[in-house]
Amino acid sequence: MARLSIGILGLTELFVSVTVHLLFGLYIFSAALASDLSQAVTDCLRPNVFNLGAWQREAEGRGQPPVVFEGSPPPIVLVHGIFGFGKGRLGGLSYFAGAEKKDERVLVPDLGSLTSIHDRARELFYYLKGGQVDYGEEHSRISRHSQFGKIYEQGKLKLENRVQIFIYPVLKDHVYSSSLAWHYPSWDERHPLHFVGHSAGVQVVRVLQQMLADKAFSGYDTSEDWVLSLTSLSGALNGTTRAYFDGMRPEDGRFMKPISLLQFCRLGVIIYDWLDISWLKHYYNFGFDHFQMGWRNTGLSGLVDLLLGNTGPFASGDWILPDLTIQGSIRLNSELQTFPNTFYFSYATKRTRKVFGFTIPSSILGIHPLLFLRVLQMCQWRFPRNAPPPYKGYRDEDWEDNDGALNTISMTHPRLPMEHPNKFVADDSKCHPLQPGIWFVLLHIIIIFRYHILSHRSMQLEKLRYYRILEADHIFFIVNRERAGIQFDLLYDSIFQRCRKHIIRNNMPPILPKQSG
């Protein structure tokens, strides 16, 4: 009877989780679609040929890659996390809630939202440098997908009609979307880049930097010094126990449970990619085009194989969730280094607190409805007794603090399978000059004023400073700017200011004549 009750409770929890995630996804998608349709109708009813031409010329001007001058500030690249999107997807919606507008030289690449860390790192390189994505011959053979992917044209902005399928063809001549963001073909050791990664995005950059160090891109003489700095915002540096709740098997961290949220996700992704509806994939793409899962390539029999788990990314394990388990992160981190000439920073977040020795959500109203249940679940996570612990010395209580998607212990710095150099910084203004080759974990300052009664006629005001992990859920600083309020501006302003004013590499190679871009 007890086992039956537990089973019913588990299925109920699964149903609620699937429903909440589905509704949230539909809300984001429909909001972007409605915004675009509204703009299209407005443009159609009030056409202005003169202003339209000016807008188009302006768009083309914005689309040119930034010219690199000697001494010019390096661009800042914002890398999204799981289920994320870059510039040009979901209409005008910004994954980073418009933070990219705070600086003139910011790139927001659109990478596969569910593709593996490896594949996303390869895509990021060619997005920046230009050319056709090469996933690597051996990796492609093992993962059973095409070796080559999309082509990024250097120095060009491809203008595509945005909503002609919804209204009528007359719109196609003057409704455009900048589907390809700026490129940076002059990227090299003399023209390095700043990277800011949210969630899984930080691991994408770390894998990319290791590939650069290993000279893994044929035809390019790369090095780790192509990366000037990396800032991790709620970064998945050591995996998350959330992956097990959602359906990854804790025994190995590689495969899914037969009944889970991820299985529903798998079915939805397969059908979405198999239908291969161009306008839908223009709005949002999971990034599995190199697996060629569309109906034109596979037919009905191919769909059956995909659904049965015989083919595709979920069969080969070449997708992002196995990389986000603790075991998967350990496998990944065992190949990654912290390099001596790169500056590393991290912001960890949590929405939990201790009450009588128990870890519970720290707020009800302050946590996004999508994440409240997840925060509570992750507080209560216990690794199954019949499964080997993911690493020696693992303790459940170390992984209780979380932000609804990632455990706080995972966000501070790379610590598994071995700890990388790190330093917790209470006031980053006091740690200048900054030191490369070490992870600076930046804490949030809390100022409290307290009165002391000295006598019946006088009081003394005392100013107390506390430093702690950022109080925020996992999506607090993305998508919806209003939720974070002034904290949004404080966070991104400090990140951009650090990149622009305080990060200086002293041993930069000299820029030779006619090589400045």
N, C-alpha and C positions, 0 to 999 in steps of 0.2 A: 504493500500500500504506500509506504514511504517513497519507494523508488518510482511508483506511478505518479505521485504528487510532484516529485522533483522533475520528472519528465514533462508533465503538463506545464509546470512553472517555466521550464526551459523553452518550450515551444511558444508559450505566451510572450516571453521576453524576446524571442527571435522575431515573432510577428510584429511586436511593437517597434523593434529596432529597424526591421525592413521597411515598415510603413513610414517611420519618421525620416529615414534617409531618402526614401523615394519622394516623399512630399517636399523635402528641402531641395532636392535636386530639380524637381519640376518647378519649384518656385524660382530658383535662380535662372533656369533656362527660359521660363515664360516671361520673367521680368526683362531679360535681355532682348527677347524676341519682341515684346510689346514696345519697348523703347525704340527699337529699329523700325518697326512698322509705323509708329507714330511719326518718326522723323521722315520716313519715306513718303507718307501721305502729305505731310506738311510741304515737303519739297515739290511734290506733284501738283498740289493745289496752288502753290505760289512760286512758280519757277522764275528764276532770275538768271538769264543766260550770262549777263555780264559778271555778276558776282560768282556764278558757278565756275566760270573760267578762271577767275582769280583764286577760288578755293582749290581748284585742281592744280594750278601752278604752285600754290602754297604747299599742297600735299606732296607734290613731286619734289619740291625743295626740301621738305622735311625728310623725305625718303632717302636722300643721298647719305652715304656713309660719312661720319665725321672726319674731317681732314685732320691729320695728326701733325702738329707742329712741335718743334723742339720746345720743351717746357710746358706744353699744353697739358691740362689735367687728364689723367687716364679715365676712360669711361667706367661707369659702375654698372655691373650686370646683376639684375635681380632674377633669381632662379626660384621658380615655384615648387611646391611640394606635391604630394599625392593628390590626385583628382584636380590638380591645378591647371592653369592655362596661362598663356602669354598674351602679348599684344596682338589684337586681330581676332581673337576668339570671343564668343558670347557677346557679339556686338561691341558696344562701348564699355562693357564692364571691365574693371581693373582688378586683377587678383590682389595687387598690393594697395588697393583702395586709393589710387592716385599718388602714391608716394613717389612714383617716377617723375612727377611734374616738379619736384623740388630741386631738380638739377637739370641742366640742359643736355648733359651727356650721360644718359641712362639708357640701357638696353634691357628689354623684357622679353627674352626668348620664349617661344611656345614649344615645349617639349612634350613627349608622350606622357599623358597623365597617369598611366598604369604600366608603362614599359619599365624594364629593369633598370637599375642604377647604371649598369654598364652601357646599355643602349642609349640612355639619356645623355650620358657623358660623351659618347661618340657624336650624337646629334648636336650637342652644345658646341663642340669644337668646330664642326662644319657650319653651324649657324653663324659663328663669329668669323671664321676664316674664309668661308665660302667654299663652294664645290659640292660634289655629291657625297652624301653620307656613306661611309664605309664602316660597317659594323665589325669587320675583321673576319677573315676567311675561316679560321678554326672555330671561333665563337658561333658564327652563323651555321656552320656544319653541325655543331653539337646541339644548337638550339633549334635547328631545322627551320630556318627562315632565310630570306634573300640576304645576300651579303651587302647589297647596295640599296639605299633608300632615296629620299627626296633630294632635290638639287637646290642649293642656295646660290643665287646669282650674285656675284660680287658687285657692289656698287649700284644695284638697281632696286627700286621699289615696285613691286608688282601690284597694280591696281586691279581689283576684281569688283564686278557688280555684286551688290550685297543682297538685295531682296527681290529681284525681278520675278522669281518664281511665285511670290506671294501676291504681287499686284498685277502688273502687266508689262509687256516688253518696253514700253516707252521709258520706263525708269532706268533701264540698263545703261543709258548714255550718261546719266549724271548721278548715280548713287554708287559710291565707291567705298571700299574698305581696304585699309593698308594691311593686307594679310601677311606681308613679310616685313619684319622690323628692320631697323638699320643693321648693317654688317660692319665688321671691323677687320678688313683684310690685312691691315698693316700690323696686326697683333703679333708681337714677338717679345724677345727678352728686353729690347730697348723700349718697347711700347706695351708694358704689362697692364693688367686689368685688375680692378677691384671687383670682388664678388660678394653678394649678399644672398644667402640661401635660407629659405624658410622650410622647416620640416625636413622632408627627404631631400630637398634641394641642396642642402649643405653636403650630403654624402655624394651627390652628383659631382659637385665641384672638387671634392677631395679625390674621387676616382679619376676625374679629368686631370687633375694636377699630377697624380701618379703616372697616368698615361703619358703626359708631357715629359715627365722625368725619365720614363722608360723609352722614350722616342717611339711610341706605339703608332704614330701616324705616318704612313709611308709617304715619302717625298717631302717631309718637313723636318727640319733640324730643330726640334723642340727641346725645352728644358723646363724644370719646375719653376724657374724664375719668371716665366710668363704670367704667373699669378702673383700680384703684389700684395693683396690682402684678401682674407676670407672672414666674413662676419656671419655667424650662425644665429639665426632667430628661431627659437624653439626647435632646434635642430635634432634630427634623429641620429645622433652620433653613436649610440650603442644599442639601438633596437627599442622595442616597446612590447609590453605585455598585452597591449590592446590587440595585437595581431592574433593572439591566442583566443581572446574573447570573440573576435570576428570570424574565426574558423580555421586558423593555422594549427596544425598538430603540435603540441608542446614537446612531443617525443623527439622530433627532429627539426622542426621549423621549416620544412621544405614543402609539405603537402597539406591539403585541406581536409577537414572533417567532412563526412558525407552530407550532413545536414548543418548548415551554418549560413550566416549572412554573406560570407564570401562566395558560397555556392550560388546564391541568388544573384550576386553581382556578376559572377562568371557567366551565367546564362544570359543575363541582360547584355553584357558586353559582346558575347558571341553573336547574338541575334542582331544587335545594333551594327556590328561590323559586317555581318553576312548580308544584311539588307543593302548596305553600301549606298545610302541615299546621299547624294552629293551635298545638297544644301544643309542637311543635318550635320554632316561631318565637317562642313565649313564652319558651322557654329561651334561644334565641340567634337574633338577627336581623341580617342583613348590612346592613339599612337601605334596601333598594331598593323599599319599598312604593309610593313615589310613581311608580315606573315601571310599576306594575300588571302584573307579569309572571306572576301566578297563572293557573292553568288556567281558572278561571272567566271571566277577562277575555280570554284569548288563544286558548284551545283548542289543539288539536294543531298547527294551521298556525302559530300564534304561537310555539309551542315550536321549530318548525323554523326560523323566522326568527331567533329568539334564538340558537339554536345555530350558525346560519350567519353570525352577526354582522351581520345586517341591521337589527336593532332592539335596544333595551336600552342600559344604561349603558356596556357595553363597545364598542358601536358608536358612540355619541356621544362617548366619551371622558370622560364625566362620572362618574368614579370616582377613587379615591385614588391609584393608582399613577402615573398621568401627573403628578400634583402632587409626587411624591417623587423623580422623576428630577432630575438637576442642571439640565437645561434647563427643566423644569416649575417648579422652585423659583425659577429666575431670573425666569421670567415672572410668578410670583406675587409675589416680593419687589420687583419693579420698581414695584408698586402700593402697597407697604406702607411705613409710616413708623415710626420710634421717636419716641414723643411726649414732650414736655418735662415733663409732670406725672405720668408713670407710672414706677414703679420696675421695673427689669428685672434678673433674675438668671439665671444658667445654670450647670448642672453637666454637664460633659462626661465621658464614660466611654470606656475602651479596655481591650482585653485583648490587647495586642500589645507586643513589645519588639524592639529592634535587636540582632542578633547578627552580627558581622563584616559589617556594612553591609546585612544582609538583615532585613526585617521578618517576624517569625514570631509565632504565638500565645504569649502569656506564660505559659500554664499549660495543663495537661491536665485535672486534677481540678477546677480552679477555674472552668472554663467549662461552661455547661450543654450537655449532649450535643446538643441541638437546634442549638446555635450554633457548636460547635467547627469543623465543616467550613466553615461560613460565614465564620468569622474567617479561616481559612486561605485561602479563595478570595479574599476581599476584599484580603488582603495582596498577592495576586498579580495584581490587576486591572490591565490595560493597555488604554487606550482604543484601539479599532481604528484602524489607520492610514488606512483608506479612509473614515473618518467624520470630519467636521469636529469639532474640540475644542469642548466645551460653552461655553467662554469664553476670551477672550484671556489668555494666560499660564498656561493649565492645565498642570499637571505631575502625572504619575501618582504620583510619590513623595509628594506632598502628601496624597494620599488613601489611603495604605496603612494607617495606624493606624485601628483600628475596634473596635467592640464586638460584631461579629457581625451587626448589622443596619444600623448607621449608621457613617459615617466620622467620626472624632473632629474633624477640621477643620470639619465641618458643624455641630457641636453647640455651639461656643463662643459665637458671636454671628452675626447676619446680616452676611454679607460679600460676597454676590453679588446683583445686579450691582455694587453699591457697598457699601463697608464702613461699618457704623454705628458710632457712638461706643461704645468698649468699654474695659474696664480689667480686667486679670488681678489677682485679689486673693488673696494668700497667707493672710491671716488676716482674715476678715470682721469680727471684733470691733474691728479697728483702723481701719475705714473709716467709722465713725460720726461725724457724722450722715450718713446715706445720701443720695446724690444721685440725683434722678430724671433721666430722659432719657438714661441711659447703661447699657450692658450690663455688669454685674459678673460676670466669669467666676470662679467660686469654686473654688479648688484644695483638694486634700486634703493634710493635714499628716502627714508621716512622721517619727517621732522615733527616732533611733538613738543608742545609748550606746556610746562607744568608750574603751578604756583606753589611756593613754600611760604607758610605763615611764620614770620619771624617774631612778631609781637601783635598785640591788639591794634597797632597803628600802622604796621608796615608788612609788606609782602615782597617776596623775591621771585622774579620770573626766571625759570630755568629752561633752556633750550636743549632738548635731547635729540640725538640723531641715531636712527637705527638703519641698518643696511640689510636687505633681504632679497631673496629671489623675486622676480617680477610677479605680481599678483595679476594673472591674466589666464584666460583659457586659450586653447590652441589657435583659434581664429580671431582673437581679440584685435590683432594688428594687421589684419588683411580683410579684403572684400568690403566691409562696412566701416568707413572711417568714423562715423558718428558714435559708434559704441565705445571707442577708446578715447574720444574727445581730445583734450589737450595732451594726454599721454602719447597719442599717435604722433603728434608733431614733435614732442620732446624726444621720442625714441628715434625717429627717422632723421631729424635734424642733427642729433648727436652722431649718428652713423655717417651721414654724408659729410658733416664737418670734420670728422676724424679722417675720412678718406681724403678730403681736400687739403687739410691744413697740417695734420700731425703725422701722417704715415710717409716717411721718407726713407728710401733705400740708399744708403751711403755709397755702396759699391756698384752703382748703376754703370754699365758700360757706356763709353762715350758714343754720342750720335754722330756718325760720319756724314760728310757732305753728301747731299742727294739721297740720303737714306732716312729722312725724317717723315716720309709718307706722302 
